[in-house]
């Protein structure tokens, strides 16, 4: 029986499996600029996203569930980000953190800047701001956890790997 032959699991089992995945997110932070400092501030005692079940520093991409891309992504750095994303095991999620990661930010018209991380990776949650406050990242993580909790395991594993067009994105600044 392959992944595409998976049957829908009963609701109590789905709840337990999704609950376990949503409260044990190992984060691979790809910090490229000033937004990375705000990511670090979110992991410190005042904001403490560990209380939400987010482990801030995975040892590498093969141990990570969540990639947070924060800062200006250049065209030269884009293949490295994509390669690291491909090394992450399924299920994997991406948060685009900050205006530069979302759309290029104030550098959008530069010839060397990728116009958003969603040009190369499927993004699950966008966190707007320049730089976003730690509270915005906390809200983005909660949005991602809600998405994970409501995820159908049958649909999730029947369509692996997902393309950029197939993954719906959620903006953290909207409700």
Rosetta blueprint (number, residue, H / E / L):
1 X L
2 X L
3 X H
4 X H
5 X H
6 X L
7 X L
8 X L
9 X L
10 X L
11 X H
12 X H
13 X H
14 X H
15 X H
16 X H
17 X H
18 X H
19 X H
20 X H
21 X H
22 X H
23 X L
24 X L
25 X E
26 X E
27 X E
28 X E
29 X E
30 X E
31 X E
32 X L
33 X L
34 X L
35 X H
36 X H
37 X H
38 X H
39 X H
40 X H
41 X H
42 X H
43 X H
44 X L
45 X L
46 X L
47 X L
48 X L
49 X H
50 X H
51 X H
52 X H
53 X L
54 X E
55 X E
56 X L
57 X L
58 X L
59 X L
60 X L
61 X H
62 X H
63 X H
64 X L
65 X L
66 X E
67 X E
68 X E
69 X E
70 X E
71 X L
72 X L
73 X L
74 X E
75 X H
76 X H
77 X H
78 X H
79 X H
80 X H
81 X H
82 X H
83 X H
84 X H
85 X H
86 X H
87 X H
88 X L
89 X L
90 X L
91 X L
92 X L
93 X E
94 X E
95 X E
96 X E
97 X E
98 X L
99 X H
100 X H
101 X H
102 X H
103 X H
104 X L
105 X H
106 X H
107 X H
108 X L
109 X L
110 X L
111 X L
112 X L
113 X E
114 X L
115 X L
116 X L
117 X H
118 X H
119 X H
120 X L
121 X L
122 X L
123 X L
124 X L
125 X E
126 X E
127 X E
128 X L
129 X L
130 X L
131 X L
132 X L
133 X L
134 X H
135 X H
136 X H
137 X H
138 X H
139 X H
140 X H
141 X H
142 X H
143 X H
144 X H
145 X H
146 X H
147 X H
148 X H
149 X H
150 X L
151 X L
152 X L
153 X H
154 X H
155 X H
156 X H
157 X H
158 X H
159 X L
160 X L
161 X L
162 X L
163 X L
164 X L
165 X L
166 X L
167 X L
168 X L
169 X L
170 X E
171 X E
172 X L
173 X L
174 X L
175 X L
